[in-house]
Amino acid sequence: MLIDQHNRVHNYLRISLTDHCNFRCLYCMPEGYDSFTPPQRLMQADEIVRIAQTFVQLGVNKIRLTGGEPLVRKDAGTIIKSLGQLPAALTLTTNGALLDVFADALQQSGVSSVNISLDTLDADKFRMITRRNSFNRVMNNIRLMLSSNMKVKINVVIIKGVNEQEVNDFVAWTKTEPVHVRFIEFMPFDGNRWNGNKVVTWKDILDAVSTRFVFNELPHTKHETAKAYQVPGHTGSFSVITTMSAPFCSDCNRIRLTADGKLKNCLFSQSETDLLTPLRNGEALVPLIEQSIYKKAKALGGQFDDFHQLEAEALHNRSMIAIGG
């Protein structure tokens, strides 16, 4: 098992397949960003599988594929099918634009749940946020996933002045569709112009929902990052990922592997551990992994406590596109 110095067991690995993306979301990719990883520095398909196998041997039983956009990678289908053979639940976070192309591969690999990023239900605003005209395709692919009995979670990053007025539109969507909407508090990363005044908190979101709906809190499961709720009579549900206003670090079981093979023991960790170079040199990965996990900070990468006092320039991290969603 992978246990850190605070006695947390880590069994959930998020693997970024690429830092490339077919969208240009404002909060994820800095304007003018051109620091994409050269192909030779990316983990190759067999290297991803070998590293994943090592983590599974160390107790990981859930793997999530992220990006950038994981499905823009040309060999994504091959990687998904290979990882689907491991004794670990396989899931995916995507912007949804290419899900129709990979629907068969996902089904064949045992993927039963996908997280789809969708920050607005308005086509014009979608174009503004993503800088792409793909709203209808994403919505069609969400319906495709639902029709194939895939569990669909909708990730909505809520930013003050951008989309906070749509909270109740998303909750209303859960009435007839079995979607699980997850509102995500705006988090700081290099180049995303974050400041605390743009954060719409868990309390703000619940206050907004309460103006239109009566809702019940759902049971909280171990390691769950989202506080979940449901409106009585609704088919789906909604939740809030409270990273900024109510961090859930004490129960964290997550590990991140960037597309260039760096292990991050926390989304906000300043340090990274290179696994790809040692792998290519034939060196043992287990001691490196165990040491990195053991040193994990108690909360938020050890970089901040109260987001109200945080200045984004003081945070040392990569941009979200380079870390992996």
C-alpha positions as CSV (number, residue, x, y, z in Angstrom):
1,M,0.0,0.0,0.0
2,L,1.0,3.6,-0.6
3,I,0.8,5.4,2.7
4,D,1.9,9.0,3.4
5,Q,3.3,10.5,6.6
6,H,-0.3,11.4,7.7
7,N,-1.4,7.8,7.4
8,R,-3.5,8.3,4.3
9,V,-3.7,5.3,1.9
10,H,-3.5,6.2,-1.8
11,N,-5.3,3.9,-4.2
12,Y,-6.5,6.3,-7.0
13,L,-4.2,7.2,-9.9
14,R,-5.0,9.9,-12.4
15,I,-3.0,9.7,-15.6
16,S,-2.7,12.5,-18.1
17,L,-2.3,11.1,-21.6
18,T,-1.4,14.4,-23.1
19,D,-1.2,18.1,-22.4
20,H,-2.7,18.9,-25.8
21,C,-6.4,19.8,-26.2
22,N,-8.9,20.6,-28.9
23,F,-10.4,23.3,-26.7
24,R,-8.9,26.5,-25.2
25,C,-10.8,26.9,-22.0
26,L,-10.0,30.2,-20.2
27,Y,-9.5,28.7,-16.7
28,C,-7.4,25.8,-17.9
29,M,-5.1,26.9,-20.7
30,P,-3.3,30.3,-20.4
31,E,-3.9,32.7,-23.3
32,G,-1.2,32.2,-26.0
33,Y,0.0,28.9,-24.3
34,D,2.5,27.1,-26.5
35,S,4.5,25.1,-24.0
36,F,3.1,21.7,-25.1
37,T,5.3,18.7,-24.4
38,P,7.3,17.4,-27.4
39,P,6.3,13.9,-28.4
40,Q,9.6,12.3,-27.4
41,R,9.1,13.6,-23.8
42,L,5.6,12.2,-23.5
43,M,5.1,8.8,-22.0
44,Q,4.6,6.2,-24.8
45,A,1.7,3.8,-24.7
46,D,3.7,0.9,-23.4
47,E,5.4,3.1,-20.8
48,I,2.0,4.3,-19.5
49,V,0.9,0.7,-19.1
50,R,4.1,-0.3,-17.3
51,I,3.9,2.5,-14.9
52,A,0.2,1.9,-14.3
53,Q,1.0,-1.8,-13.6
54,T,3.5,-0.7,-11.0
55,F,0.9,1.4,-9.2
56,V,-1.6,-1.4,-9.3
57,Q,0.9,-3.7,-7.7
58,L,1.2,-1.1,-5.0
59,G,-2.5,-1.1,-4.2
60,V,-4.0,1.3,-6.8
61,N,-7.5,0.0,-7.7
62,K,-8.9,3.0,-9.7
63,I,-7.4,4.8,-12.7
64,R,-8.7,7.9,-14.3
65,L,-7.4,9.1,-17.7
66,T,-7.2,12.9,-18.1
67,G,-5.5,15.4,-20.4
68,G,-5.4,18.1,-21.7
69,E,-8.0,16.2,-23.6
70,P,-7.1,12.5,-23.4
71,L,-9.0,11.5,-26.6
72,V,-7.0,13.8,-28.9
73,R,-4.0,11.4,-28.5
74,K,-3.8,9.2,-31.6
75,D,-3.2,6.0,-29.7
76,A,-5.8,6.8,-26.9
77,G,-7.9,3.8,-28.0
78,T,-5.0,1.4,-27.6
79,I,-4.1,2.8,-24.2
80,I,-7.6,2.6,-23.0
81,K,-7.9,-1.1,-24.1
82,S,-4.6,-2.0,-22.5
83,L,-5.4,-0.3,-19.2
84,G,-8.8,-2.0,-19.3
85,Q,-7.0,-5.3,-18.8
86,L,-5.6,-4.3,-15.4
87,P,-7.4,-5.2,-12.1
88,A,-8.5,-1.6,-11.5
89,A,-11.6,0.4,-12.3
90,L,-11.0,2.6,-15.4
91,T,-12.6,6.0,-15.8
92,L,-12.2,9.0,-18.0
93,T,-12.4,12.8,-17.8
94,T,-13.0,14.5,-21.2
95,N,-14.5,17.6,-22.8
96,G,-16.8,15.2,-24.6
97,A,-16.2,16.3,-28.2
98,L,-14.7,13.0,-29.3
99,L,-16.7,10.5,-27.2
100,D,-18.7,9.3,-30.3
101,V,-15.4,8.2,-31.9
102,F,-14.3,6.2,-28.8
103,A,-17.6,4.9,-27.6
104,D,-16.9,1.3,-28.7
105,A,-13.4,1.3,-27.2
106,L,-14.7,2.6,-23.8
107,Q,-17.4,-0.1,-23.7
108,Q,-15.0,-2.9,-24.7
109,S,-12.6,-1.7,-21.9
110,G,-15.2,-1.8,-19.2
111,V,-15.4,1.9,-18.7
112,S,-18.8,2.5,-17.1
113,S,-18.4,6.1,-16.0
114,V,-17.2,9.3,-17.6
115,N,-16.7,12.9,-16.4
116,I,-17.6,15.4,-19.0
117,S,-16.5,19.1,-18.6
118,L,-19.3,21.5,-19.5
119,D,-19.3,24.9,-18.0
120,T,-22.4,26.3,-19.6
121,L,-25.7,25.3,-21.2
122,D,-25.6,28.3,-23.5
123,A,-24.0,27.7,-26.9
124,D,-22.7,31.3,-27.3
125,K,-21.1,31.3,-23.8
126,F,-19.7,27.8,-24.5
127,R,-17.9,29.4,-27.5
128,M,-16.6,32.2,-25.3
129,I,-15.3,29.9,-22.6
130,T,-13.8,27.1,-24.8
131,R,-12.9,29.3,-27.8
132,R,-14.5,26.5,-29.9
133,N,-17.8,26.0,-31.6
134,S,-18.5,22.4,-30.4
135,F,-21.5,22.8,-28.0
136,N,-24.0,20.7,-30.0
137,R,-21.5,17.9,-30.5
138,V,-20.7,17.8,-26.8
139,M,-24.4,17.7,-25.9
140,N,-25.1,15.0,-28.5
141,N,-22.3,12.9,-27.0
142,I,-23.6,13.3,-23.5
143,R,-26.9,11.9,-24.8
144,L,-25.0,9.1,-26.5
145,M,-23.3,8.2,-23.3
146,L,-26.6,8.2,-21.4
147,S,-28.3,6.1,-24.0
148,S,-25.5,3.5,-23.6
149,N,-26.1,3.3,-19.8
150,M,-22.9,5.1,-19.0
151,K,-22.8,7.0,-15.7
152,V,-22.3,10.6,-16.7
153,K,-20.9,13.2,-14.4
154,I,-20.9,16.8,-15.6
155,N,-18.0,18.9,-14.3
156,V,-18.9,22.6,-14.1
157,V,-16.2,25.1,-13.0
158,I,-18.2,28.0,-11.5
159,I,-16.5,31.4,-11.9
160,K,-18.1,34.6,-10.7
161,G,-19.0,36.9,-13.5
162,V,-19.0,34.0,-16.0
163,N,-21.5,31.3,-15.3
164,E,-22.7,31.5,-11.7
165,Q,-26.2,32.5,-12.8
166,E,-26.6,29.1,-14.5
167,V,-26.4,27.0,-11.3
168,N,-30.1,26.4,-11.2
169,D,-30.3,25.7,-14.9
170,F,-27.9,22.8,-14.3
171,V,-29.9,21.6,-11.3
172,A,-33.1,21.7,-13.4
173,W,-31.3,19.5,-16.0
174,T,-31.1,16.7,-13.3
175,K,-34.9,16.5,-13.2
176,T,-35.4,14.3,-16.3
177,E,-31.9,13.2,-17.1
178,P,-29.7,10.9,-14.9
179,V,-26.8,13.3,-15.0
180,H,-24.7,14.0,-12.0
181,V,-23.7,17.7,-12.1
182,R,-20.6,18.6,-10.1
183,F,-20.0,22.3,-9.4
184,I,-16.3,22.9,-9.0
185,E,-14.9,25.9,-7.1
186,F,-12.5,27.9,-9.2
187,M,-8.9,26.9,-8.4
188,P,-5.6,28.8,-9.0
189,F,-3.1,27.5,-11.5
190,D,-0.3,29.2,-13.5
191,G,-1.8,31.7,-16.1
192,N,-5.5,31.3,-15.4
193,R,-6.0,34.8,-13.9
194,W,-7.4,33.4,-10.7
195,N,-8.2,35.6,-7.8
196,G,-10.3,34.9,-4.7
197,N,-13.1,37.3,-5.7
198,K,-13.9,35.0,-8.6
199,V,-14.5,32.0,-6.4
200,V,-18.2,31.0,-6.0
201,T,-18.1,28.9,-2.9
202,W,-20.0,25.8,-1.8
203,K,-22.2,28.0,0.4
204,D,-22.9,30.4,-2.4
205,I,-23.9,27.6,-4.7
206,L,-26.3,26.0,-2.1
207,D,-27.8,29.4,-1.3
208,A,-28.5,29.9,-5.1
209,V,-30.1,26.5,-5.4
210,S,-32.2,27.0,-2.3
211,T,-33.9,30.0,-4.0
212,R,-35.6,27.6,-6.5
213,F,-35.3,24.1,-5.2
214,V,-35.7,22.0,-2.0
215,F,-33.0,19.4,-1.8
216,N,-31.6,16.7,0.4
217,E,-28.0,15.9,1.2
218,L,-26.9,12.4,0.0
219,P,-24.7,10.0,2.0
220,H,-21.0,10.9,1.9
221,T,-18.7,8.0,0.8
222,K,-15.1,7.6,1.9
223,H,-12.6,9.6,-0.2
224,E,-15.4,11.4,-2.0
225,T,-14.4,15.0,-3.0
226,A,-17.9,16.2,-3.7
227,K,-20.7,17.0,-1.3
228,A,-23.7,15.6,-3.0
229,Y,-27.4,16.6,-3.0
230,Q,-30.6,15.7,-4.8
231,V,-33.9,17.4,-5.4
232,P,-36.7,15.0,-4.5
233,G,-38.2,13.6,-7.6
234,H,-35.2,14.4,-9.8
235,T,-33.6,11.5,-11.7
236,G,-30.1,12.9,-11.4
237,S,-28.2,14.7,-8.6
238,F,-25.8,17.6,-8.1
239,S,-22.8,18.2,-5.9
240,V,-20.1,20.7,-5.0
241,I,-16.3,20.1,-5.1
242,T,-15.2,22.3,-2.3
243,T,-11.5,22.5,-2.8
244,M,-11.2,26.2,-1.9
245,S,-13.8,26.8,0.8
246,A,-13.8,23.4,2.6
247,P,-10.8,21.3,1.5
248,F,-11.1,17.5,1.8
249,C,-7.4,16.8,2.1
250,S,-7.6,14.7,5.3
251,D,-9.2,11.9,3.4
252,C,-7.2,12.3,0.1
253,N,-6.3,9.1,-1.7
254,R,-5.3,10.6,-5.1
255,I,-2.1,10.5,-7.1
256,R,-1.4,12.3,-10.3
257,L,0.9,11.3,-13.2
258,T,1.6,14.0,-15.8
259,A,1.8,13.3,-19.5
260,D,5.6,13.7,-19.3
261,G,5.8,11.1,-16.6
262,K,6.1,13.3,-13.4
263,L,4.4,12.1,-10.2
264,K,2.6,14.8,-8.3
265,N,1.4,13.6,-4.9
266,C,-1.1,16.5,-4.8
267,L,-2.8,18.7,-7.3
268,F,-1.1,21.8,-5.7
269,S,2.3,20.2,-4.9
270,Q,5.2,22.3,-6.0
271,S,7.5,19.3,-6.2
272,E,7.3,16.5,-8.8
273,T,9.1,13.1,-9.1
274,D,10.3,12.0,-12.5
275,L,9.3,8.4,-13.2
276,L,9.7,8.4,-16.9
277,T,13.5,8.9,-17.0
278,P,14.2,6.1,-14.5
279,L,11.8,3.8,-16.3
280,R,13.7,4.4,-19.6
281,N,17.0,3.8,-17.7
282,G,15.8,0.5,-16.3
283,E,15.8,1.8,-12.7
284,A,13.4,0.8,-10.0
285,L,10.3,2.9,-9.7
286,V,8.8,1.6,-6.4
287,P,11.2,3.4,-4.0
288,L,10.7,6.7,-5.9
289,I,6.9,6.3,-5.7
290,E,6.8,5.3,-2.1
291,Q,9.1,8.2,-1.1
292,S,7.1,10.8,-3.0
293,I,3.8,9.6,-1.5
294,Y,5.2,9.5,2.0
295,K,6.3,13.1,1.8
296,K,2.9,14.4,0.8
297,A,1.9,17.6,2.6
298,K,-1.0,17.6,5.0
299,A,-3.1,19.9,2.9
300,L,-3.2,21.8,-0.4
301,G,0.4,20.9,-1.4
302,G,1.6,22.8,1.7
303,Q,1.2,26.0,-0.3
304,F,-1.7,27.8,1.3
305,D,-4.4,27.5,3.9
306,D,-7.1,30.2,3.4
307,F,-7.8,31.1,-0.2
308,H,-9.1,34.5,0.9
309,Q,-5.5,35.4,1.7
310,L,-3.9,33.7,-1.3
311,E,-2.3,35.6,-4.1
312,A,-2.1,33.5,-7.2
313,E,1.4,34.8,-8.0
314,A,2.7,33.2,-4.8
315,L,1.6,29.8,-5.8
316,H,4.2,27.6,-7.6
317,N,2.6,25.1,-9.9
318,R,2.0,24.3,-13.5
319,S,-1.0,25.4,-15.5
320,M,-3.9,23.0,-15.3
321,I,-3.5,21.9,-18.9
322,A,0.1,20.7,-18.0
323,I,-0.9,18.9,-14.8
324,G,-3.9,17.0,-16.0
325,G,-7.6,17.6,-15.2
